[in-house]
Amino acid sequence: MFRRTGLLVAALAMAAGIAPAAAASPAPVGTSASAPYCGITWGSNGKLYGEPLGGTLLKNVRAGRHGCFDRLVFDVRGEYVRFYHAHYATAVTEEGGRVVPLRGGAKLAITSYTADHDDRTGWVYPYRNRAELVNVSGYRTFRQVAWAETDGNYTRFGLGVRARLPFRMFTLPGRLVIDVAHRW
């Protein structure tokens, strides 16, 4: 009897354009009722992929702006970057412990198994200014992209960002991509 009455009330309410109270479900406990910024759920913990085997050569470093994030791209010679690692650090250092100065409220230390030179042919990616690899003035999140060091087959970079924000890393054919969200 109660079930029929409940169904009848719900049907009458819907016919009248009134949503029954039971139709609205509250957000689960411990979650936000609003969606994450641009649907971004990346987080700010370190990212690690692959094993440092069979490095490739760095061809170019470039940046781009998107509606929800800033993007840093490392173009490589070869199909894929087989190893990368990035994490927020209090300071990005080069070999010997010298701190690489970076603008911004947070610093991402990025390591990829790519080399900026070939022992046989010389420099593949000859940067002009190690402290300003890419002009990121006017970007919402990025503040500075700097070269830190190359040792054998890996290269380390520093990315100064506005604050500790969610980021992701992934590879595409011929490139390593790092996206840092504009906000949480």
Secondary structure, 3 states (H helix, E strand, C coil): CHHHHHHHHHHHHHHCCCCCHHHCCCCCCCCCCCCCHHHCCCCCCCEEEECCCCCEEEEEEEEEECCCEEEEEEEEECCCCCEEEEEEECCEECCCCCEECCCCCEEEEEEECEECEECCCEECCCCCCCCCCCCCCCCCCEEEEEEEEEECCEEEEEEEECCCCCEEEEEECCEEEEEEECCC
